Amino acid sequence: MTKKPIYVLNGTNLNLLGEREPHIYGYTTLADIEARCHETGAASAHGLVFRQSNHEGVLIDWIHEARREAAAIVINAGALTHTSIAIHDALKAFAGPIIELHITNVHRREPFRHHSYISFAATAVICGLGAEGYAVAVEQAARLAEAAKTDVST
C-alpha cells in the first residue's frame, strides 16, 4: 500500500526566494528548497507534493485537495499567515498533521508578523531555521502522520 504524500504549500512571494531581501531570507531559491525536501527520508517514504502560489484561493483549493490526498501539510503561507481567516478555516477541515513554517523567526520581526491565523490550526510551528526548516518540517510531518495512524489503529 502506498503512503499518502506530504503536501508542502508555499504562499505569497516565496517564488522570489533567493532574490527578494536576501539579507533576510538568504540566497536559497524555492527550487533549491524543493530539491532538499525531495532528498529527505520522509519524501522517499511518502512522496511529496510541493507547490507555490501567490493567490489565496489557489492555496485553499490545494488544502481542500489535501483532505483526500495528503498524509500531512507543511505550509508557509507567507504574508497570508497574518491575514487569512479563509486559509485558517480550510486548514481546520484537514484531519492530519499541519506544520506551519517560516524561514525567519517572525517573533523577532515587525509586530504585525507576530500574529498567525494558521497557528490556531497547526499541530506545530517551525520558525527561524532558514531554508533548512523545510526539511525538518517534512520529516516531522511524516513522523506525526505515522504516529496519528498508529493512534487510530490501536
C-alpha positions as CSV (number, residue, x, y, z in Angstrom):
1,M,0.0,0.0,0.0
2,T,1.4,3.4,-1.0
3,K,1.6,6.0,1.7
4,K,-0.1,9.4,1.1
5,P,2.2,12.2,0.2
6,I,3.1,15.2,2.3
7,Y,1.9,18.5,0.8
8,V,4.3,21.4,1.1
9,L,2.4,24.5,0.3
10,N,4.0,27.9,-0.2
11,G,2.2,31.2,-0.4
12,T,2.9,34.8,-1.5
13,N,6.2,35.9,-2.7
14,L,8.0,32.7,-1.9
15,N,8.7,32.3,-5.6
16,L,11.1,35.2,-5.1
17,L,13.3,33.4,-2.6
18,G,17.0,33.9,-3.4
19,E,16.2,37.3,-5.0
20,R,13.9,39.1,-2.6
21,E,15.6,40.6,0.5
22,P,18.4,38.0,0.6
23,H,19.7,39.7,3.8
24,I,16.6,38.4,5.5
25,Y,15.6,35.2,3.6
26,G,19.0,34.1,2.2
27,Y,20.1,33.1,-1.3
28,T,18.5,29.7,-1.4
29,T,15.7,29.5,-4.0
30,L,12.4,27.7,-3.7
31,A,13.7,25.2,-6.3
32,D,16.7,24.5,-4.1
33,I,14.3,24.0,-1.1
34,E,12.1,21.7,-3.1
35,A,15.1,19.6,-4.1
36,R,16.3,19.4,-0.5
37,C,12.8,18.3,0.6
38,H,12.8,15.5,-2.0
39,E,16.1,14.3,-0.6
40,T,14.6,13.6,2.9
41,G,13.7,10.2,4.1
42,A,10.1,11.3,4.6
43,A,9.8,12.2,0.9
44,S,11.2,8.9,-0.1
45,A,8.7,7.1,2.1
46,H,5.6,9.2,1.5
47,G,6.2,11.2,-1.7
48,L,6.0,14.9,-1.8
49,V,3.7,17.4,-3.4
50,F,5.5,20.8,-3.5
51,R,3.6,23.9,-4.7
52,Q,3.6,27.7,-4.6
53,S,1.0,30.3,-5.4
54,N,0.6,34.0,-4.8
55,H,-3.2,33.5,-4.8
56,E,-5.1,32.8,-1.6
57,G,-7.9,30.8,-3.3
58,V,-5.4,28.5,-5.0
59,L,-3.8,27.7,-1.7
60,I,-7.3,27.0,-0.3
61,D,-8.1,24.7,-3.2
62,W,-4.8,22.8,-2.6
63,I,-5.7,22.4,1.1
64,H,-9.1,21.0,0.2
65,E,-7.4,18.6,-2.2
66,A,-5.0,17.6,0.6
67,R,-8.1,16.5,2.7
68,R,-8.4,13.5,0.3
69,E,-4.8,13.1,-0.9
70,A,-2.3,14.0,1.8
71,A,-0.9,12.5,5.0
72,A,0.2,15.9,6.3
73,I,0.6,19.5,5.3
74,V,3.6,21.8,5.7
75,I,2.6,25.3,5.0
76,N,4.5,28.6,4.6
77,A,1.7,30.9,3.6
78,G,4.0,34.0,3.5
79,A,2.1,37.2,4.4
80,L,-1.2,35.3,4.2
81,T,-0.2,33.8,7.6
82,H,-1.1,37.1,9.2
83,T,-4.3,37.9,7.3
84,S,-6.1,34.9,6.1
85,I,-9.0,33.6,8.1
86,A,-10.0,31.6,4.9
87,I,-6.8,29.6,5.0
88,H,-7.3,29.0,8.7
89,D,-10.8,27.7,8.1
90,A,-9.6,25.4,5.2
91,L,-6.8,24.0,7.4
92,K,-9.3,23.3,10.2
93,A,-11.1,20.9,7.9
94,F,-7.9,18.9,7.4
95,A,-7.7,15.9,9.7
96,G,-4.0,15.2,9.5
97,P,-0.9,17.0,11.0
98,I,-0.2,20.5,9.9
99,I,3.1,22.2,10.3
100,E,3.2,26.0,10.0
101,L,6.6,27.0,8.7
102,H,8.6,30.3,8.5
103,I,12.1,30.8,7.2
104,T,12.8,33.6,9.7
105,N,11.9,33.9,13.3
106,V,8.8,36.0,12.9
107,H,8.8,36.9,16.6
108,R,12.0,38.9,16.1
109,R,10.5,40.9,13.2
110,E,7.8,43.5,12.8
111,P,4.9,43.3,15.3
112,F,2.3,42.6,12.6
113,R,4.2,39.3,11.9
114,H,3.7,38.1,15.4
115,H,0.1,37.1,14.9
116,S,-0.8,34.0,12.9
117,Y,-4.2,32.7,11.9
118,I,-2.5,29.5,10.8
119,S,-1.1,28.7,14.2
120,F,-4.7,28.2,15.5
121,A,-5.0,25.2,13.1
122,A,-1.4,24.0,13.2
123,T,-0.1,20.9,15.0
124,A,3.3,22.5,15.3
125,V,5.2,25.7,14.2
126,I,8.8,25.9,13.0
127,C,10.4,29.2,12.5
128,G,13.8,30.7,12.3
129,L,15.7,27.7,10.9
130,G,16.2,29.3,7.5
131,A,15.6,27.2,4.4
132,E,16.7,24.0,6.3
133,G,13.4,24.4,8.3
134,Y,11.6,22.9,5.3
135,A,13.5,19.6,5.5
136,V,12.9,19.5,9.3
137,A,9.2,20.2,8.8
138,V,8.8,17.4,6.1
139,E,10.5,14.9,8.4
140,Q,8.4,15.9,11.4
141,A,5.2,15.9,9.3
142,A,5.9,12.3,8.3
143,R,6.6,11.3,11.9
144,L,3.4,13.0,13.1
145,A,1.4,11.3,10.3
146,E,2.7,7.9,11.2
147,A,2.0,8.5,14.9
148,A,-1.6,9.5,14.1
149,K,-2.1,6.3,12.1
150,T,-0.8,4.2,15.0
151,D,-3.0,6.0,17.4
152,V,-6.1,5.3,15.3
153,S,-5.3,1.7,14.8
154,T,-4.7,0.9,18.4
